Amino acid sequence: HSAISTESCARIQELVAATKPRHSLEIGCAMGISTLAVLYALERENCGEHIAVDPNQTATGPHRWDGVGLAMVRQAGLEHRFRLIEKPSHLALPELLSQGACFDLIFVDGWHSFDYAFVDYFYCDLLLNEGGILIFDDWQMPPVHHVCWFLESHKKYTNITPLPLAHPLNLWNKFKKKIRPDNASAEWGSIRAYRKVADTTVRSGFFESAFYPYFRSYSYWMRLRGLKKTSPFLPGAVSLTP
């Protein structure tokens, strides 16, 4: 249980092989399946170190992992490419940023409430190198979907996953999937991947996107007044990544 699918593992390994990351990061190690997917690919490409952030990896009890992920890494003989940070991600990620860490590939699979998922995304965006890969698990869960929607509407990333960002609570989308299954859904499983084009800072007060409630109606009012949408990007913004 608590593992990504074989299909998702295969796509992650393809992205690792294409990127050949010097440093990769994962939020949520759990039973170690996605961790092993990354580590095996790094070993094949003979590159990189992988860090996993998981506050409950060696803890026991409900929603704790009893060291299963670590044991899997040891049994695979891949400890030399792996480091565990056993802290909550909202504490570990700022520390990595303050240390000047940066990554070429990041996999986000932490706590899936919107607030925690967005904080994970916020710091991962700062930690990710330009041209790097950012991957979300369980993107069809509404809280994670909204994080992906913010990224697509506000940041300079390109979508790698050949699948539109359809809202998971839209009944019409659910019906369409029933009558015409999407092969990309099966091939990519629960993950969604993006490539970072550039570091960007969003304008203070920017709201001119369908991400915001009622903006579609407001946009008609803007047209009547002859107003144009502005870019979300702050002109001349400097990179916030060390």
KOLGU-526559 format. One record per residue: residue in one letter; x, z, y of N, C-alpha, C, O in turn; chain. Coordinates in steps of 0.05 Angstrom, whole numbers, plus 32768, in hexadecimal, padded with zeros to 4 digits. Atoms other than C-alpha are relative to their C-alpha. Example, Ala and Ser with C-alpha at 12.3 -4.5 7.8 and 13.67 -1.06 7.14 Angstrom:
<recs>
REC	type	n.X	n.Z	n.Y	ca.X	ca.Z	ca.Y	c.X	c.Z	c.Y	o.X	o.Z	o.Y	mol
REC	A	8012	8000	7FE8	80F6	809C	7FA6	8012	8000	8018	8027	800D	8018	A
REC	S	7FF0	7FFF	7FE8	8111	808F	7FEB	7FF1	800E	8016	7FFB	8012	802C	A
</recs>
This chain:
<recs>
REC	type	n.X	n.Z	n.Y	ca.X	ca.Z	ca.Y	c.X	c.Z	c.Y	o.X	o.Z	o.Y	mol
REC	H	8011	8000	7FE8	8000	8000	8000	8012	8000	8019	802A	8004	8018	A
REC	S	7FF2	8000	7FE6	8013	7FFB	804A	8018	7FEC	8000	802E	7FF3	8007	A
REC	A	7FEA	8014	8001	803B	7FBB	8040	7FF5	7FE5	8009	7FDD	7FDF	8006	A
REC	I	8009	801B	7FF8	8038	7F75	805D	8000	7FEE	7FE7	800C	7FF5	7FD3	A
REC	S	8004	8012	8016	8027	7F3A	8030	8019	7FF0	7FFA	802C	7FEF	800A	A
REC	T	7FE9	8012	8008	8057	7F0C	800A	8003	7FE9	8014	8019	7FE2	801B	A
REC	E	7FFF	8017	7FED	8044	7ED4	803A	800D	8009	801A	801D	7FFA	8026	A
REC	S	7FF4	7FF6	7FE7	8055	7EFE	8077	801E	8005	7FFD	802D	7FFF	800F	A
REC	C	7FE4	7FFC	8005	8097	7F12	8058	800F	7FE6	8000	8025	7FE4	800C	A
REC	A	7FF3	801A	8000	80A8	7EC9	804C	8003	7FF4	801C	8018	7FE9	8022	A
REC	R	7FFE	800A	7FE5	8099	7EB6	8094	8015	8010	8010	8024	8004	8020	A
REC	I	7FEC	7FF0	7FF2	80C3	7EF0	80AE	801C	7FF7	7FF8	802E	7FF5	8009	A
REC	Q	7FE6	8009	8009	80FD	7EDA	8083	8008	7FE5	800B	801F	7FE0	8010	A
REC	E	7FFA	801A	7FF4	80F7	7E93	809D	8009	8004	801D	801B	7FF6	8026	A
REC	L	7FF9	7FFB	7FE4	80FA	7EAE	80E5	801B	800D	8002	802B	8006	8014	A
REC	V	7FE5	7FF4	8000	8137	7ED9	80D4	8015	7FEA	7FFB	8029	7FE9	8008	A
REC	A	7FEC	8015	8006	815A	7E9D	80B5	8004	7FEC	8017	801A	7FE3	801C	A
REC	A	7FFE	8013	7FEA	814A	7E71	80F1	800E	800D	8018	801D	8000	8027	A
REC	T	7FF5	7FF2	7FE9	815F	7EA6	8124	801C	800B	7FFC	802C	800C	800E	A
REC	K	7FE7	7FF2	8007	819A	7EC7	8100	8006	8016	8013	801B	8016	8021	A
REC	P	7FFC	7FEB	7FEC	8192	7F06	8129	8018	8012	7FFB	801E	8019	7FE4	A
REC	R	7FEA	7FED	8002	81CE	7F31	8138	7FF5	801D	7FFD	8000	802E	7FEF	A
REC	H	800E	7FE6	8001	819F	7F6C	8142	7FE2	7FFB	7FFE	7FD7	7FEC	800D	A
REC	S	801D	8002	8003	8157	7F73	812A	7FF5	801C	8000	8002	802F	7FF9	A
REC	L	800D	7FE6	7FFD	8125	7FAB	8134	7FE4	7FFE	7FF4	7FD7	7FEA	7FF5	A
REC	E	801A	7FFE	800C	80E7	7FC2	8110	7FF3	801A	8008	8000	802F	8007	A
REC	I	800F	7FE8	7FFA	80B2	7FF4	8125	7FED	8005	7FE9	7FD9	7FF7	7FE6	A
REC	G	800F	7FF9	8018	8096	8014	80E6	800D	7FF6	7FE7	800D	7FDE	7FE2	A
REC	C	7FF2	8008	8019	80BD	8014	80A5	7FED	8004	7FE8	7FEC	7FF3	7FD6	A
REC	A	8014	7FFA	8015	8088	8035	8078	800D	7FFD	7FE4	8020	800B	7FDE	A
REC	M	7FF7	8003	801C	8093	801E	802F	8018	7FED	7FFE	8022	7FE8	7FE8	A
REC	G	7FE7	8010	7FFF	80CB	7FEF	8044	7FFD	7FE3	7FF9	8012	7FD5	7FF6	A
REC	I	8003	801C	8008	80AD	7FAB	8032	800A	7FED	8015	801A	7FDB	8010	A
REC	S	7FF6	8011	7FEB	80B7	7F8A	8075	801D	8005	8006	802C	7FF2	800D	A
REC	T	7FE4	7FF9	7FFC	80F9	7FAE	807C	8012	7FF0	7FED	8026	7FE4	7FF5	A
REC	L	7FF1	800F	8014	8112	7F8F	803C	7FFF	7FE2	8005	8013	7FD4	8001	A
REC	A	8002	801D	7FF9	80F8	7F4A	8051	8015	7FF9	8014	8023	7FE4	8011	A
REC	V	7FEC	8006	7FEB	8124	7F4D	808F	801C	8003	7FF4	802D	7FF2	7FF9	A
REC	L	7FE5	7FFA	800A	8160	7F6C	806B	800A	7FEB	7FEC	8021	7FE3	7FEE	A
REC	Y	7FF8	8015	8013	8161	7F3A	8032	8008	7FE6	800E	801B	7FD8	8007	A
REC	A	7FFA	8018	7FF1	815E	7F01	8064	801A	8003	8010	802A	7FF0	8011	A
REC	L	7FE6	7FFB	7FF2	8197	7F20	808E	8017	7FFD	7FEC	802C	7FF2	7FF3	A
REC	E	7FEA	8001	8014	81C1	7F27	804F	8006	7FE4	7FF8	801D	7FDC	7FF5	A
REC	R	7FFC	801C	8008	81B6	7EDF	803B	800E	7FF0	8016	801F	7FDF	8010	A
REC	E	7FF4	800E	7FE9	81C9	7EC8	8081	801B	800C	8008	8029	8002	8019	A
REC	N	7FE7	7FF1	7FFA	8203	7EFA	8082	8002	8006	801E	8016	8000	802B	A
REC	C	8000	7FF9	7FE4	81F0	7F13	80C7	7FF0	8019	8005	7FDD	801E	7FF7	A
REC	G	8012	7FED	7FF4	81D5	7F4D	80ED	7FFC	801C	7FF4	8002	8020	7FDC	A
REC	E	8008	7FE5	8007	81C0	7F96	80EB	7FE2	8003	8007	7FD8	7FF8	801B	A
REC	H	801D	7FFB	7FFD	8177	7FAC	80E4	7FFB	801D	8005	8004	802E	7FF6	A
REC	I	8007	7FE5	7FFA	815B	7FEB	8104	7FE2	8003	7FFC	7FD2	7FF2	8005	A
REC	A	801C	7FFA	8003	8118	8009	80F0	7FFA	801B	800D	8009	802E	800A	A
REC	V	8009	7FE7	7FF3	80F4	803D	811A	7FE7	800A	7FF1	7FD3	7FFC	7FF0	A
REC	D	8016	7FF5	8010	80C7	806A	80F0	8002	801E	8001	8014	8029	7FF4	A
REC	P	7FFE	7FE3	7FFD	80B9	80B3	8102	7FF9	8010	7FE6	7FFF	8027	7FE4	A
REC	N	800B	7FF2	8018	809B	80C3	80BD	800D	7FF6	7FE6	8002	7FFB	7FD1	A
REC	Q	7FF5	800D	8018	80CA	809F	808D	8007	8015	7FEB	8000	8011	7FD3	A
REC	T	7FF8	7FEC	8015	80E7	80DD	806A	7FEE	8018	7FFF	7FF3	802A	7FEF	A
REC	A	8013	7FEA	8000	80AD	810C	8079	7FED	7FFE	7FE8	7FE9	7FE8	7FDD	A
REC	T	8013	8000	8016	807B	8120	8043	7FE4	8008	800A	7FE2	8014	801F	A
REC	G	801B	7FFA	7FF9	8030	8126	8045	7FF0	7FE7	8007	7FFB	7FD1	8005	A
REC	P	8011	8017	7FF9	7FF6	80F9	805C	800D	7FF0	8017	8018	7FFB	802A	A
REC	H	7FF4	8012	7FEC	800E	80BC	8084	801E	8004	8004	8029	7FFE	8019	A
REC	R	7FE3	7FFD	8000	8055	80CE	8073	800B	7FEF	7FE8	7FFB	7FE8	7FD6	A
REC	W	7FF7	8015	8013	8083	80A2	8048	8014	800B	7FEB	801D	7FFB	7FDA	A
REC	D	7FEF	7FF3	8015	80AE	80D3	801E	801A	7FF0	7FFB	8025	7FF2	7FE5	A
REC	G	7FE7	800E	8003	80EB	80A7	802A	7FFF	7FE7	7FEF	8014	7FDD	7FE7	A
REC	V	8003	8018	8011	80CF	806C	8003	800F	7FE8	800B	801D	7FDA	7FFC	A
REC	G	7FF2	8017	7FF4	80E8	8038	8034	801E	8001	7FFE	802B	7FEE	7FF8	A
REC	L	7FE3	7FFC	8002	812E	8055	8035	8009	7FFC	7FE3	801E	7FEF	7FDE	A
REC	A	7FF9	8004	801C	812F	8057	7FE9	8000	7FE3	7FF8	8012	7FDA	7FE9	A
REC	M	8001	801D	8006	811B	800E	7FE6	8019	7FF2	800B	8025	7FE0	7FFD	A
REC	V	7FE8	800C	7FF4	8155	7FFB	8015	8018	8007	7FEF	8029	7FF6	7FEA	A
REC	R	7FE9	7FF7	8011	8186	8024	7FEB	8001	7FF1	7FE6	8016	7FE7	7FDD	A
REC	Q	8001	800E	801A	816F	8005	7FAA	8007	7FE2	8002	8012	7FD6	7FF0	A
REC	A	7FF9	801C	7FFB	8177	7FC0	7FC8	801D	7FFC	8007	8027	7FE6	8008	A
REC	G	7FE4	8002	7FF8	81BE	7FD0	7FDC	8005	7FF5	801B	8018	7FE7	8020	A
REC	L	7FFF	800C	7FE5	81B1	7FBE	8025	8004	8015	8016	7FFE	800F	802D	A
REC	E	7FFC	7FEB	7FED	81C2	8000	8047	8014	7FF8	8016	8012	8002	802D	A
REC	H	7FEB	8007	7FEC	81FE	7FE0	806A	7FF5	7FF0	8017	8003	7FED	802C	A
REC	R	800C	800F	7FEA	81CE	7FB6	8095	7FE9	800F	800D	7FDA	8004	801D	A
REC	F	8019	7FF2	7FF8	819B	7FED	80A3	8006	801A	800D	8018	8029	8006	A
REC	R	8000	7FE6	7FF3	8191	8027	80D2	7FE4	8009	8006	7FD4	7FFA	8011	A
REC	L	801B	7FF4	7FFB	8154	8055	80D6	8002	8012	8018	8014	8023	801A	A
REC	I	8004	7FED	7FEA	813F	8077	8116	7FE6	800F	7FFB	7FD0	8003	7FFD	A
REC	E	8018	7FF1	8008	810F	80AE	8102	7FF5	800F	8017	7FF6	8028	8019	A
REC	K	800D	7FF5	7FE8	80EC	80B8	8144	7FE7	7FF0	8006	7FE5	7FD9	7FFD	A
REC	P	8016	8010	7FF7	80AA	80A2	8162	800A	7FE9	8011	801E	7FEC	8020	A
REC	S	7FF6	8018	7FF2	80B2	805C	817F	7FFF	8004	801E	8010	7FF9	802C	A
REC	H	8001	7FFC	7FE3	809D	8073	81C5	8017	8011	800B	801B	8012	8023	A
REC	L	7FE7	7FF2	7FF8	80DB	809F	81C5	8019	7FF0	7FF9	802C	7FEF	8009	A
REC	A	7FE8	800F	800A	810B	8073	819D	8005	7FE7	8011	801C	7FE1	8016	A
REC	L	7FFC	8019	7FF2	8100	8032	81C3	800C	8003	801C	801E	7FF5	8023	A
REC	P	7FF2	7FFC	7FE6	8110	804D	8209	801D	8008	7FFD	802E	8000	800D	A
REC	E	7FE4	7FF8	8005	814F	806C	81EC	8011	7FE8	7FFA	8027	7FE5	8004	A
REC	L	7FF2	8019	8006	8164	8029	81CF	8005	7FF0	801A	801B	7FE5	801E	A
REC	L	7FFD	800F	7FE8	8157	8008	8212	8015	800D	8013	8025	7FFF	801F	A
REC	S	7FEC	7FF2	7FEE	8180	803D	8238	801C	7FFD	7FF5	802F	7FFF	8004	A
REC	Q	7FE6	8004	800C	81B9	8031	8207	800A	7FE4	8003	8021	7FDD	7FFB	A
REC	G	7FF8	801B	7FFD	81BA	7FE8	8218	7FFC	7FEF	7FE8	8008	7FD9	7FE6	A
REC	A	8005	800F	8019	81A1	7FD1	81D4	7FEF	7FE7	8007	7FDF	7FE7	8019	A
REC	C	8010	8018	7FFE	8184	7F8B	81CE	7FFE	7FF3	7FE4	8010	7FF7	7FD4	A
REC	F	8006	800A	801B	8167	7F65	8193	7FF8	7FE2	8001	7FED	7FD9	8015	A
REC	D	8008	801D	8002	815C	7F1D	817C	7FE6	7FFD	7FF0	7FDA	7FE7	7FF2	A
REC	L	8019	8001	800F	8120	7F2D	814F	7FF5	801C	7FFE	8003	802F	7FF7	A
REC	I	800E	7FE6	8001	80ED	7F66	8152	7FE6	7FFD	7FF2	7FD7	7FEA	7FF7	A
REC	F	8019	8000	8010	80B4	7F75	8122	7FF1	801A	8008	7FFB	8030	8004	A
REC	V	8010	7FEA	7FF7	807D	7FA2	813E	7FEA	8006	7FEC	7FD8	7FF6	7FE9	A
REC	D	8014	7FF8	8014	8055	7FC8	810A	7FFD	801E	8000	7FFF	802B	7FEC	A
REC	G	8002	7FE3	7FFD	804C	800E	8125	7FE3	8009	8000	7FD2	7FFE	7FF2	A
REC	W	801B	7FF6	7FFE	800E	8036	8136	7FEF	7FEC	800F	7FF7	7FE2	8024	A
REC	H	800F	8017	7FF7	7FD6	8004	8144	7FEA	8006	8015	7FDA	7FF4	801A	A
REC	S	8012	7FFC	7FE9	7FAE	8025	817B	800B	7FF1	8018	8024	7FEC	8019	A
REC	F	7FF6	8011	7FEB	7FB2	7FFC	81BB	8016	800D	8011	8029	8000	8018	A
REC	D	7FEC	7FF3	7FEE	7FD9	8030	81E3	801C	8000	7FF3	8030	7FF9	8000	A
REC	Y	7FE6	7FFF	800D	8011	8038	81AF	800A	7FE3	7FFC	8022	7FDE	7FFF	A
REC	A	7FF7	801C	8004	8012	7FED	819E	800A	7FF3	8019	801E	7FE4	8019	A
REC	F	7FF7	800C	7FE7	8018	7FDB	81E7	801B	800C	8009	802C	7FFD	8014	A
REC	V	7FE6	7FF4	7FF9	8050	800D	81F4	8016	7FF4	7FEF	802C	7FEE	7FF9	A
REC	D	7FEC	800D	8012	8075	7FF0	81B7	8007	7FE4	800B	801E	7FDD	800D	A
REC	Y	7FFC	801B	7FF6	806B	7FAA	81D3	8010	8000	801A	8023	7FF1	801E	A
REC	F	7FF3	7FFF	7FE5	8081	7FBE	821A	801E	8004	7FFD	802E	7FF5	8009	A
REC	Y	7FE3	7FFB	8003	80C4	7FD9	8203	800D	7FEA	7FF0	8024	7FE3	7FF5	A
REC	C	7FF4	8015	8010	80CF	7FA3	81CF	8005	7FE7	8012	8019	7FD9	800E	A
REC	D	7FFB	8016	7FED	80C7	7F6F	8207	8019	8004	8010	8028	7FF1	8014	A
REC	L	7FE8	7FFA	7FF1	80FE	7F91	822E	8019	7FFF	7FEE	802F	7FF8	7FF7	A
REC	L	7FE9	7FFF	8013	812B	7F98	81F0	8006	7FE4	7FF4	801C	7FE0	7FE9	A
REC	L	7FFC	8019	800D	8122	7F50	81D8	800F	7FEC	8011	8009	7FE9	8029	A
REC	N	7FF0	8014	7FF2	8155	7F1B	81EB	7FEF	7FE7	8006	7FDC	7FE2	7FF7	A
REC	E	800D	801A	7FFC	813E	7ED9	820A	8005	7FEE	7FE8	801C	7FED	7FDE	A
REC	G	7FFE	8011	8018	8131	7EA9	81D0	7FFB	8010	7FE7	7FFA	8004	7FD1	A
REC	G	8005	7FEF	8017	8124	7EE4	81A2	7FE3	7FFE	7FF6	7FD2	7FF2	8003	A
REC	I	801A	8001	800E	80E9	7EEC	8172	7FF2	801B	8001	7FFF	802F	7FFA	A
REC	L	8010	7FE7	8001	80B2	7F20	817A	7FE9	7FFB	7FED	7FD9	7FE8	7FF0	A
REC	I	8014	8003	8015	8084	7F2A	813E	7FED	8018	8000	7FF7	802F	8001	A
REC	F	8013	7FEA	8002	8044	7F53	813B	7FF3	7FFF	7FE4	7FEC	7FE9	7FDA	A
REC	D	8010	7FFE	8018	8023	7F6B	80FB	7FE4	8008	8007	7FDF	8016	801C	A
REC	D	801C	7FF8	7FFC	7FD7	7F73	80F5	7FF5	7FF7	801B	7FE7	8006	8028	A
REC	W	8008	800A	7FE6	7FCC	7F48	8133	7FE2	7FFC	8002	7FD7	7FFA	8018	A
REC	Q	801D	8004	7FFF	7F83	7F3E	8120	7FF1	801B	8002	7FD8	801A	8004	A
REC	M	800D	7FE7	7FF8	7F74	7F88	812A	7FFC	8000	801E	800F	7FF9	802D	A
REC	P	8006	8003	7FE3	7F52	7F8B	816F	8015	800D	8012	801C	8000	8026	A
REC	P	7FEC	7FF5	7FED	7F85	7FBB	818F	8019	7FF0	8002	8024	7FEB	8017	A
REC	V	7FE7	8010	8000	7FC1	7F92	8179	7FFA	7FE4	800C	800B	7FD9	8019	A
REC	H	8008	801A	7FF5	7F9C	7F51	818A	8001	8001	801F	800B	7FED	802B	A
REC	H	8000	7FFE	7FE3	7F95	7F69	81D2	801D	8001	800B	8022	7FF7	8021	A
REC	V	7FE3	8000	7FF8	7FE0	7F76	81D6	800A	7FE3	7FFF	8018	7FDB	8012	A
REC	C	7FF7	801C	8002	7FED	7F2F	81BE	7FF4	7FEF	8016	8001	7FDD	8021	A
REC	W	800E	800F	7FEB	7FBA	7F15	81EF	800D	8004	801B	8011	7FF2	802B	A
REC	F	7FF2	7FFA	7FE7	7FDD	7F38	8229	801A	7FF0	8000	8021	7FE4	8015	A
REC	L	7FE6	800E	8001	8020	7F1A	8213	7FFC	7FE2	8005	800A	7FD6	8015	A
REC	E	8005	801D	7FFD	8003	7ED3	820E	7FF7	7FF9	801C	7FFD	7FE3	8025	A
REC	S	800B	8007	7FE5	7FE1	7ED7	8252	8011	8009	8017	800D	8001	802E	A
REC	H	7FF0	7FF5	7FEA	8017	7EFC	8279	801E	7FFC	7FFE	802C	8000	8011	A
REC	K	7FE3	8001	8004	805C	7EEF	825C	8009	7FE4	7FF7	7FF9	7FD4	7FEC	A
REC	K	7FF5	801A	8008	808A	7EB4	824F	8009	8001	7FE3	8021	8004	7FDD	A
REC	Y	7FFB	8002	801C	8085	7EB0	8203	7FF2	7FE7	7FF5	7FDE	7FDF	8000	A
REC	T	800E	8016	800D	8074	7E76	81D6	7FF7	800A	7FE4	8005	8019	7FD7	A
REC	N	800B	7FF7	801A	8048	7E80	8199	800C	7FEF	7FEA	800B	7FD7	7FEA	A
REC	I	7FF5	800E	8018	806A	7E6F	8157	7FEB	7FFD	7FEB	7FEB	7FE9	7FDC	A
REC	T	8014	8001	8015	802F	7E7E	812A	7FEC	7FEA	8006	7FE0	7FE9	801B	A
REC	P	8012	8017	7FFC	8004	7E3F	8121	7FE3	8009	7FFD	7FD4	7FFF	7FEC	A
REC	L	801B	7FF5	8003	7FC3	7E65	812D	7FF7	8009	801C	8006	8017	8029	A
REC	P	8009	7FF8	7FE6	7F99	7E6E	816C	7FFB	801E	8001	7FF5	802B	7FEC	A
REC	L	8004	7FE3	7FFD	7F91	7EB5	8187	7FE2	8005	8002	7FD8	800B	8018	A
REC	A	801D	7FFC	8000	7F47	7EBA	8173	7FFA	801E	7FFF	8006	802D	7FF0	A
REC	H	8007	7FE4	7FFE	7F26	7EFC	8184	7FF4	8009	7FE6	7FE1	7FFD	7FDC	A
REC	P	8009	7FF7	801A	7F1B	7F24	8144	7FE3	800A	8000	7FD7	800C	7FEA	A
REC	L	801C	7FF6	7FFF	7ED7	7F3F	815C	7FEC	7FEB	8007	7FD4	7FF0	8009	A
REC	N	8012	8016	7FF9	7EBB	7EFB	816D	7FF2	7FF6	7FE6	8000	7FEC	7FD4	A
REC	L	800E	8007	8019	7E85	7EED	8138	8001	7FE2	7FFA	8001	7FDA	7FE3	A
REC	W	7FFE	801D	8004	7E8A	7EA2	8143	801A	7FF9	7FF2	801C	7FE8	7FE1	A
REC	N	7FE6	8004	800D	7ED4	7EA4	8131	7FFF	8008	7FE3	800A	7FFB	7FD2	A
REC	K	8002	7FF7	801B	7EC4	7ECC	80F3	7FF0	7FEB	7FEF	7FF8	7FE6	7FD8	A
REC	F	8010	8014	800E	7E8F	7E98	80DF	8010	7FE7	7FFA	800F	7FDC	7FE4	A
REC	K	7FEF	8018	8003	7EBF	7E5E	80EA	8014	8004	7FEA	8019	7FF1	7FDA	A
REC	K	7FEC	7FFB	8015	7EF3	7E7F	80BD	7FF3	7FFF	7FE4	8000	7FF8	7FD1	A
REC	K	800E	7FFF	801A	7EBE	7E87	8086	7FFC	7FE3	7FF6	8000	7FDD	7FDF	A
REC	I	8007	801B	8008	7EAA	7E3D	8086	8018	7FEE	7FFF	8018	7FDA	7FF1	A
REC	R	7FE9	8011	8000	7EEF	7E21	8094	8019	8012	8001	8024	8017	8017	A
REC	P	7FE8	7FEF	8000	7F29	7E4E	807E	8018	7FF3	800C	801C	7FDB	8008	A
REC	D	7FE8	800A	7FF3	7F69	7E46	80A5	8019	8004	7FEF	801F	801B	7FE7	A
REC	N	7FE9	7FFE	8011	7FA7	7E37	807C	8016	8011	800D	8025	801F	7FFF	A
REC	A	7FEC	7FF0	7FF2	7FD3	7E57	80B1	7FFC	801E	7FFC	800F	802D	7FFA	A
REC	S	8006	7FE3	8005	7FB0	7E9A	80A6	800C	8008	7FE6	8017	801E	7FE3	A
REC	A	7FF5	7FF9	801A	7FC3	7E98	805D	801F	7FFF	8000	802B	8010	7FF3	A
REC	E	7FE3	8003	8001	800A	7E81	806A	800F	8016	8010	8026	801D	8009	A
REC	W	7FF2	7FEC	7FEF	801A	7EB5	80A0	7FF6	801C	7FFB	8002	802F	8005	A
REC	G	800A	7FE5	8006	7FF1	7EEF	8085	7FF7	800E	8019	7FE7	8004	8028	A
REC	S	8009	7FEF	7FEA	7FE9	7F27	80B8	8011	7FFF	8018	800D	800E	802B	A
REC	I	7FED	7FFF	7FEA	8022	7F15	80E7	7FFC	7FEA	8014	7FF0	7FD5	800D	A
REC	R	8000	8014	7FEA	8027	7EEF	8129	801B	8001	800E	8024	8017	8015	A
REC	A	7FE4	8000	7FF6	806A	7ED9	8145	8001	7FF0	801A	7FF3	7FDC	801E	A
REC	Y	7FFC	800D	7FE6	8081	7EC5	818B	801E	7FFE	8005	802E	800E	7FFB	A
REC	R	7FE5	8003	7FF6	80C2	7EAB	81A9	8001	8006	801E	7FF1	7FFB	802D	A
REC	K	7FFE	7FF9	7FE4	80D7	7ECA	81EB	800F	7FEA	8010	8026	7FE3	8009	A
REC	V	7FF4	8016	7FF0	80E5	7E93	821F	8011	800C	8016	8027	8002	801A	A
REC	A	7FF1	7FF4	7FEA	80FC	7EBF	8258	7FF6	801C	8006	7FDF	8023	8000	A
REC	D	8007	7FE6	7FF6	80FD	7F05	8274	7FEE	7FFC	8018	7FF4	7FEC	802A	A
REC	T	8012	8003	7FE9	80C3	7F0D	82A5	7FF5	801C	8008	7FF3	802E	7FF8	A
REC	T	800D	7FE8	7FF5	80A4	7F42	82D2	7FE5	7FF6	800A	7FE4	7FE4	801B	A
REC	V	801A	8008	7FF7	8059	7F3D	82DC	7FFA	800A	801C	8001	8021	8023	A
REC	R	8007	7FF8	7FE5	8040	7F3F	8324	7FF0	801A	8000	7FDF	801D	7FEF	A
REC	S	8011	7FE9	7FFD	8023	7F81	833A	7FE5	7FF6	800A	7FE3	7FE7	801D	A
REC	G	801B	8008	7FF8	7FD8	7F78	833E	7FF6	7FE6	7FF4	7FE0	7FDD	7FFA	A
REC	F	8009	8019	800C	7FD6	7F37	8316	7FE8	8005	7FED	7FE9	8016	7FDC	A
REC	F	8017	7FFD	8012	7F92	7F2F	82F4	7FF3	7FE5	7FFA	7FDE	7FE4	7FEE	A
REC	E	800C	801A	8001	7F85	7EE4	82F5	8003	7FF3	7FE5	8010	7FDE	7FE2	A
REC	S	7FFE	8009	801C	7F7E	7EDB	82AA	7FE6	8008	7FF2	7FDB	801D	7FF9	A
REC	A	8018	7FF9	8010	7F44	7EDB	8278	8005	801A	7FF1	7FF2	8025	7FE5	A
REC	F	7FFA	7FE6	800C	7F67	7F19	825C	7FEF	8016	800C	7FE7	8029	7FFF	A
REC	Y	800E	7FEB	7FF1	7F41	7F41	8291	7FE2	7FFB	7FFE	7FD9	7FE4	8001	A
REC	P	801E	8004	8001	7EF5	7F4D	828A	7FF6	7FF4	8019	7FFE	7FFA	802F	A
REC	Y	800F	800D	7FEB	7EC9	7F21	82B5	8012	7FEC	8010	8008	7FE0	8023	A
REC	F	7FF0	8013	7FF0	7F03	7EF5	82CC	7FF5	7FE4	7FFE	7FF7	7FD5	8012	A
REC	R	800B	801B	8002	7EE2	7EB6	82B2	7FEB	7FFB	8015	7FEA	7FE6	8022	A
REC	S	8014	8003	7FEA	7EA7	7EC2	82E1	800D	8001	801B	8005	7FF1	802D	A
REC	Y	7FF2	7FFE	7FE6	7ED5	7ED6	831A	800F	7FE7	8006	8011	7FDF	801E	A
REC	S	7FF1	8019	7FFB	7EFD	7E96	8311	7FEF	7FEB	800C	7FF9	7FDB	801C	A
REC	Y	8012	8014	7FF3	7EC0	7E6C	8323	7FFD	8007	801E	7FFC	7FF4	802E	A
REC	W	8001	7FF8	7FE4	7EBA	7E94	8363	8019	7FF8	800F	8018	7FF0	8026	A
REC	M	7FE7	8009	7FF4	7F03	7E86	8371	8000	7FE2	8006	8009	7FDA	801B	A
REC	R	8001	801D	7FFC	7EF7	7E3C	8368	7FEF	7FF9	8018	7FF6	7FE7	8028	A
REC	L	8012	8005	7FE9	7EBD	7E3D	8399	800D	8006	801A	8008	7FF8	802E	A
REC	R	7FF2	7FF8	7FE7	7EEA	7E5E	83CC	801A	7FF0	8004	8028	7FF3	8018	A
REC	G	7FE8	8010	7FFE	7F22	7E2C	83BF	8019	800E	7FFA	802F	8006	8003	A
REC	L	7FE8	7FF0	8007	7F51	7E60	83A3	800C	7FF6	7FE6	7FFD	7FED	7FD4	A
REC	K	7FF2	8008	8019	7F85	7E51	836D	800B	8019	7FF2	8011	802D	7FFF	A
REC	K	7FF4	7FEA	8010	7F9E	7E7D	8335	801D	8002	8007	802B	7FEE	800B	A
REC	T	7FE3	7FFB	7FFC	7FE2	7E9C	8340	800E	8003	7FE6	8001	8009	7FD1	A
REC	S	7FF0	7FFB	8018	801A	7EA1	830E	8002	801E	7FFB	8003	802D	800E	A
REC	P	7FFC	7FE3	8005	8020	7EE5	82EB	801C	8009	8006	8021	8021	8008	A
REC	F	7FE4	7FF8	7FFF	806B	7EE3	82F4	8009	8005	801D	8004	7FF5	802F	A
REC	L	7FF5	7FF9	7FE6	808D	7F05	832E	8016	7FEC	8007	8029	7FE9	7FF7	A
REC	P	7FEB	8013	7FF9	80B7	7ED0	8353	801B	800E	8003	801E	8022	8010	A
REC	G	7FE5	7FF5	7FFE	8102	7EDC	834C	8004	801A	7FF3	8016	8029	7FF9	A
REC	A	7FFE	7FE6	800E	80F7	7F16	831D	801A	8001	7FF0	8022	7FEE	7FE4	A
REC	V	7FE7	7FFD	800F	8137	7F31	8300	7FFA	800B	7FE4	7FE5	8018	7FE0	A
REC	S	8003	7FF6	801B	813F	7F41	82B6	8001	801E	8000	8012	802A	800D	A
REC	L	7FFF	7FE3	8004	812F	7F89	82A3	800F	8008	7FE7	8013	801F	7FE1	A
REC	T	7FF2	7FFA	8019	8155	7F83	8262	801E	8004	8006	802A	7FF3	8014	A
REC	P	7FE4	7FFB	7FFA	819B	7FA1	8264	8012	7FE9	7FF6	802A	7FEA	7FF9	A
</recs>
